[in-house]
Amino acid sequence: HLIFLEQNTTGDGILAALQLLAIMIKKNKPLSELASIMSSYPQVLENVRMSRKIAPERISGFPAALAAAEEQLGGRGRILVRPSGTEPVIRVMTEGEDENEIAAIAADLGDFIRQAANG
């Protein structure tokens, strides 16, 4: 999702498309050229089913577990952990250069959340 806080507080696909078109016009470049500067990395999503809705930061030990996972990744990617807005699930998304590494990190964080929150 792209969020342009100057216009809206939620993601808006039409607004994102219009912003992209505005950049293409301003730079006088095709999308293929603008997109060529971006690197694409593998992404892994682990959905952790919970017995009830809970924010990850309310799980005992979670901040330390997340910090350890981020240290393990060492700046070669990113980790996003958030509750689902529609179901009792915590989503653990990892993104980075090495798919095996990010899959292992997502699985480890998912296992920690399952055990710490669900017992």
Biotite code that builds the C-alpha atoms (Angstrom):
import biotite.structure as struc

atoms = struc.array([
    struc.Atom([0.000, 0.000, 0.000], chain_id="A", res_id=1, res_name="HIS", atom_name="CA", element="C"),
    struc.Atom([1.075, 3.534, -0.687], chain_id="A", res_id=2, res_name="LEU", atom_name="CA", element="C"),
    struc.Atom([-0.224, 6.184, 1.679], chain_id="A", res_id=3, res_name="ILE", atom_name="CA", element="C"),
    struc.Atom([0.010, 9.867, 0.812], chain_id="A", res_id=4, res_name="PHE", atom_name="CA", element="C"),
    struc.Atom([-0.744, 11.571, 4.119], chain_id="A", res_id=5, res_name="LEU", atom_name="CA", element="C"),
    struc.Atom([-1.157, 14.963, 2.476], chain_id="A", res_id=6, res_name="GLU", atom_name="CA", element="C"),
    struc.Atom([-4.281, 13.620, 0.729], chain_id="A", res_id=7, res_name="GLN", atom_name="CA", element="C"),
    struc.Atom([-5.547, 10.640, 2.754], chain_id="A", res_id=8, res_name="ASN", atom_name="CA", element="C"),
    struc.Atom([-4.795, 8.450, 5.788], chain_id="A", res_id=9, res_name="THR", atom_name="CA", element="C"),
    struc.Atom([-5.375, 5.143, 3.993], chain_id="A", res_id=10, res_name="THR", atom_name="CA", element="C"),
    struc.Atom([-4.074, 3.470, 0.874], chain_id="A", res_id=11, res_name="GLY", atom_name="CA", element="C"),
    struc.Atom([-5.773, 4.569, -2.330], chain_id="A", res_id=12, res_name="ASP", atom_name="CA", element="C"),
    struc.Atom([-4.915, 2.824, -5.601], chain_id="A", res_id=13, res_name="GLY", atom_name="CA", element="C"),
    struc.Atom([-6.293, 5.536, -7.870], chain_id="A", res_id=14, res_name="ILE", atom_name="CA", element="C"),
    struc.Atom([-4.384, 8.242, -5.993], chain_id="A", res_id=15, res_name="LEU", atom_name="CA", element="C"),
    struc.Atom([-1.191, 6.161, -6.180], chain_id="A", res_id=16, res_name="ALA", atom_name="CA", element="C"),
    struc.Atom([-1.644, 5.757, -9.943], chain_id="A", res_id=17, res_name="ALA", atom_name="CA", element="C"),
    struc.Atom([-2.216, 9.489, -10.392], chain_id="A", res_id=18, res_name="LEU", atom_name="CA", element="C"),
    struc.Atom([0.874, 10.318, -8.318], chain_id="A", res_id=19, res_name="GLN", atom_name="CA", element="C"),
    struc.Atom([2.931, 7.936, -10.446], chain_id="A", res_id=20, res_name="LEU", atom_name="CA", element="C"),
    struc.Atom([1.622, 9.514, -13.647], chain_id="A", res_id=21, res_name="LEU", atom_name="CA", element="C"),
    struc.Atom([2.501, 12.968, -12.275], chain_id="A", res_id=22, res_name="ALA", atom_name="CA", element="C"),
    struc.Atom([6.091, 11.843, -11.638], chain_id="A", res_id=23, res_name="ILE", atom_name="CA", element="C"),
    struc.Atom([6.333, 10.353, -15.138], chain_id="A", res_id=24, res_name="MET", atom_name="CA", element="C"),
    struc.Atom([5.169, 13.658, -16.642], chain_id="A", res_id=25, res_name="ILE", atom_name="CA", element="C"),
    struc.Atom([7.422, 15.790, -14.421], chain_id="A", res_id=26, res_name="LYS", atom_name="CA", element="C"),
    struc.Atom([10.513, 13.663, -15.164], chain_id="A", res_id=27, res_name="LYS", atom_name="CA", element="C"),
    struc.Atom([9.489, 13.048, -18.785], chain_id="A", res_id=28, res_name="ASN", atom_name="CA", element="C"),
    struc.Atom([10.444, 9.389, -18.423], chain_id="A", res_id=29, res_name="LYS", atom_name="CA", element="C"),
    struc.Atom([8.581, 6.139, -19.078], chain_id="A", res_id=30, res_name="PRO", atom_name="CA", element="C"),
    struc.Atom([7.620, 3.944, -16.142], chain_id="A", res_id=31, res_name="LEU", atom_name="CA", element="C"),
    struc.Atom([10.107, 1.274, -17.256], chain_id="A", res_id=32, res_name="SER", atom_name="CA", element="C"),
    struc.Atom([12.986, 3.717, -16.788], chain_id="A", res_id=33, res_name="GLU", atom_name="CA", element="C"),
    struc.Atom([11.732, 5.005, -13.433], chain_id="A", res_id=34, res_name="LEU", atom_name="CA", element="C"),
    struc.Atom([11.182, 1.458, -12.157], chain_id="A", res_id=35, res_name="ALA", atom_name="CA", element="C"),
    struc.Atom([14.652, 0.300, -13.213], chain_id="A", res_id=36, res_name="SER", atom_name="CA", element="C"),
    struc.Atom([16.216, 1.929, -10.128], chain_id="A", res_id=37, res_name="ILE", atom_name="CA", element="C"),
    struc.Atom([14.167, -0.276, -7.785], chain_id="A", res_id=38, res_name="MET", atom_name="CA", element="C"),
    struc.Atom([15.423, -3.622, -6.516], chain_id="A", res_id=39, res_name="SER", atom_name="CA", element="C"),
    struc.Atom([12.941, -6.414, -5.941], chain_id="A", res_id=40, res_name="SER", atom_name="CA", element="C"),
    struc.Atom([13.449, -8.765, -2.998], chain_id="A", res_id=41, res_name="TYR", atom_name="CA", element="C"),
    struc.Atom([11.668, -11.957, -2.018], chain_id="A", res_id=42, res_name="PRO", atom_name="CA", element="C"),
    struc.Atom([8.981, -11.623, 0.622], chain_id="A", res_id=43, res_name="GLN", atom_name="CA", element="C"),
    struc.Atom([7.662, -14.214, 3.072], chain_id="A", res_id=44, res_name="VAL", atom_name="CA", element="C"),
    struc.Atom([4.370, -13.900, 4.938], chain_id="A", res_id=45, res_name="LEU", atom_name="CA", element="C"),
    struc.Atom([3.642, -15.997, 8.026], chain_id="A", res_id=46, res_name="GLU", atom_name="CA", element="C"),
    struc.Atom([0.079, -15.769, 9.360], chain_id="A", res_id=47, res_name="ASN", atom_name="CA", element="C"),
    struc.Atom([-0.124, -16.657, 13.049], chain_id="A", res_id=48, res_name="VAL", atom_name="CA", element="C"),
    struc.Atom([-3.649, -17.657, 14.062], chain_id="A", res_id=49, res_name="ARG", atom_name="CA", element="C"),
    struc.Atom([-4.494, -16.377, 17.539], chain_id="A", res_id=50, res_name="MET", atom_name="CA", element="C"),
    struc.Atom([-7.187, -17.442, 19.991], chain_id="A", res_id=51, res_name="SER", atom_name="CA", element="C"),
    struc.Atom([-8.196, -13.762, 20.215], chain_id="A", res_id=52, res_name="ARG", atom_name="CA", element="C"),
    struc.Atom([-7.185, -10.459, 18.640], chain_id="A", res_id=53, res_name="LYS", atom_name="CA", element="C"),
    struc.Atom([-4.067, -9.031, 20.283], chain_id="A", res_id=54, res_name="ILE", atom_name="CA", element="C"),
    struc.Atom([-1.475, -6.457, 19.290], chain_id="A", res_id=55, res_name="ALA", atom_name="CA", element="C"),
    struc.Atom([1.998, -8.006, 18.946], chain_id="A", res_id=56, res_name="PRO", atom_name="CA", element="C"),
    struc.Atom([3.578, -5.427, 21.271], chain_id="A", res_id=57, res_name="GLU", atom_name="CA", element="C"),
    struc.Atom([1.307, -6.689, 24.081], chain_id="A", res_id=58, res_name="ARG", atom_name="CA", element="C"),
    struc.Atom([2.863, -10.159, 23.909], chain_id="A", res_id=59, res_name="ILE", atom_name="CA", element="C"),
    struc.Atom([5.408, -10.710, 26.661], chain_id="A", res_id=60, res_name="SER", atom_name="CA", element="C"),
    struc.Atom([8.941, -10.770, 25.280], chain_id="A", res_id=61, res_name="GLY", atom_name="CA", element="C"),
    struc.Atom([7.911, -9.754, 21.768], chain_id="A", res_id=62, res_name="PHE", atom_name="CA", element="C"),
    struc.Atom([9.961, -6.521, 21.538], chain_id="A", res_id=63, res_name="PRO", atom_name="CA", element="C"),
    struc.Atom([13.140, -8.445, 22.410], chain_id="A", res_id=64, res_name="ALA", atom_name="CA", element="C"),
    struc.Atom([12.287, -11.251, 19.959], chain_id="A", res_id=65, res_name="ALA", atom_name="CA", element="C"),
    struc.Atom([11.687, -8.720, 17.183], chain_id="A", res_id=66, res_name="LEU", atom_name="CA", element="C"),
    struc.Atom([14.938, -6.890, 17.984], chain_id="A", res_id=67, res_name="ALA", atom_name="CA", element="C"),
    struc.Atom([16.843, -10.199, 17.846], chain_id="A", res_id=68, res_name="ALA", atom_name="CA", element="C"),
    struc.Atom([15.265, -11.048, 14.476], chain_id="A", res_id=69, res_name="ALA", atom_name="CA", element="C"),
    struc.Atom([16.134, -7.606, 13.098], chain_id="A", res_id=70, res_name="GLU", atom_name="CA", element="C"),
    struc.Atom([19.707, -8.003, 14.336], chain_id="A", res_id=71, res_name="GLU", atom_name="CA", element="C"),
    struc.Atom([19.907, -11.416, 12.660], chain_id="A", res_id=72, res_name="GLN", atom_name="CA", element="C"),
    struc.Atom([18.743, -9.841, 9.389], chain_id="A", res_id=73, res_name="LEU", atom_name="CA", element="C"),
    struc.Atom([21.467, -7.241, 9.828], chain_id="A", res_id=74, res_name="GLY", atom_name="CA", element="C"),
    struc.Atom([20.071, -4.511, 7.608], chain_id="A", res_id=75, res_name="GLY", atom_name="CA", element="C"),
    struc.Atom([19.710, -6.841, 4.599], chain_id="A", res_id=76, res_name="ARG", atom_name="CA", element="C"),
    struc.Atom([15.929, -6.545, 4.584], chain_id="A", res_id=77, res_name="GLY", atom_name="CA", element="C"),
    struc.Atom([12.977, -5.641, 6.751], chain_id="A", res_id=78, res_name="ARG", atom_name="CA", element="C"),
    struc.Atom([10.452, -7.168, 9.110], chain_id="A", res_id=79, res_name="ILE", atom_name="CA", element="C"),
    struc.Atom([6.876, -6.008, 9.583], chain_id="A", res_id=80, res_name="LEU", atom_name="CA", element="C"),
    struc.Atom([4.660, -7.540, 12.274], chain_id="A", res_id=81, res_name="VAL", atom_name="CA", element="C"),
    struc.Atom([1.059, -6.386, 12.546], chain_id="A", res_id=82, res_name="ARG", atom_name="CA", element="C"),
    struc.Atom([-2.341, -7.653, 13.578], chain_id="A", res_id=83, res_name="PRO", atom_name="CA", element="C"),
    struc.Atom([-4.873, -8.388, 10.863], chain_id="A", res_id=84, res_name="SER", atom_name="CA", element="C"),
    struc.Atom([-7.665, -5.866, 10.725], chain_id="A", res_id=85, res_name="GLY", atom_name="CA", element="C"),
    struc.Atom([-10.296, -8.501, 9.992], chain_id="A", res_id=86, res_name="THR", atom_name="CA", element="C"),
    struc.Atom([-9.427, -11.711, 11.859], chain_id="A", res_id=87, res_name="GLU", atom_name="CA", element="C"),
    struc.Atom([-7.527, -12.932, 14.944], chain_id="A", res_id=88, res_name="PRO", atom_name="CA", element="C"),
    struc.Atom([-4.238, -13.272, 13.081], chain_id="A", res_id=89, res_name="VAL", atom_name="CA", element="C"),
    struc.Atom([-0.843, -11.647, 13.489], chain_id="A", res_id=90, res_name="ILE", atom_name="CA", element="C"),
    struc.Atom([0.964, -11.228, 10.183], chain_id="A", res_id=91, res_name="ARG", atom_name="CA", element="C"),
    struc.Atom([4.751, -11.579, 10.130], chain_id="A", res_id=92, res_name="VAL", atom_name="CA", element="C"),
    struc.Atom([6.220, -10.300, 6.863], chain_id="A", res_id=93, res_name="MET", atom_name="CA", element="C"),
    struc.Atom([9.920, -10.549, 6.133], chain_id="A", res_id=94, res_name="THR", atom_name="CA", element="C"),
    struc.Atom([11.646, -9.210, 3.056], chain_id="A", res_id=95, res_name="GLU", atom_name="CA", element="C"),
    struc.Atom([15.295, -9.498, 2.117], chain_id="A", res_id=96, res_name="GLY", atom_name="CA", element="C"),
    struc.Atom([18.012, -10.645, -0.227], chain_id="A", res_id=97, res_name="GLU", atom_name="CA", element="C"),
    struc.Atom([18.096, -14.309, 0.873], chain_id="A", res_id=98, res_name="ASP", atom_name="CA", element="C"),
    struc.Atom([14.742, -16.118, 0.704], chain_id="A", res_id=99, res_name="GLU", atom_name="CA", element="C"),
    struc.Atom([15.896, -19.002, 2.930], chain_id="A", res_id=100, res_name="ASN", atom_name="CA", element="C"),
    struc.Atom([17.061, -16.579, 5.603], chain_id="A", res_id=101, res_name="GLU", atom_name="CA", element="C"),
    struc.Atom([13.878, -14.510, 5.618], chain_id="A", res_id=102, res_name="ILE", atom_name="CA", element="C"),
    struc.Atom([11.714, -17.667, 5.630], chain_id="A", res_id=103, res_name="ALA", atom_name="CA", element="C"),
    struc.Atom([13.580, -18.935, 8.697], chain_id="A", res_id=104, res_name="ALA", atom_name="CA", element="C"),
    struc.Atom([13.254, -15.580, 10.464], chain_id="A", res_id=105, res_name="ILE", atom_name="CA", element="C"),
    struc.Atom([9.505, -15.393, 9.719], chain_id="A", res_id=106, res_name="ALA", atom_name="CA", element="C"),
    struc.Atom([9.016, -18.967, 10.956], chain_id="A", res_id=107, res_name="ALA", atom_name="CA", element="C"),
    struc.Atom([10.999, -18.312, 14.148], chain_id="A", res_id=108, res_name="ASP", atom_name="CA", element="C"),
    struc.Atom([9.073, -15.120, 14.927], chain_id="A", res_id=109, res_name="LEU", atom_name="CA", element="C"),
    struc.Atom([5.793, -16.878, 14.141], chain_id="A", res_id=110, res_name="GLY", atom_name="CA", element="C"),
    struc.Atom([6.695, -19.749, 16.477], chain_id="A", res_id=111, res_name="ASP", atom_name="CA", element="C"),
    struc.Atom([7.632, -17.296, 19.233], chain_id="A", res_id=112, res_name="PHE", atom_name="CA", element="C"),
    struc.Atom([4.316, -15.454, 18.897], chain_id="A", res_id=113, res_name="ILE", atom_name="CA", element="C"),
    struc.Atom([2.335, -18.732, 18.871], chain_id="A", res_id=114, res_name="ARG", atom_name="CA", element="C"),
    struc.Atom([4.012, -20.017, 22.020], chain_id="A", res_id=115, res_name="GLN", atom_name="CA", element="C"),
    struc.Atom([4.118, -16.732, 23.938], chain_id="A", res_id=116, res_name="ALA", atom_name="CA", element="C"),
    struc.Atom([0.547, -15.679, 23.186], chain_id="A", res_id=117, res_name="ALA", atom_name="CA", element="C"),
    struc.Atom([-1.337, -18.951, 22.873], chain_id="A", res_id=118, res_name="ASN", atom_name="CA", element="C"),
    struc.Atom([0.592, -21.020, 25.394], chain_id="A", res_id=119, res_name="GLY", atom_name="CA", element="C"),
])
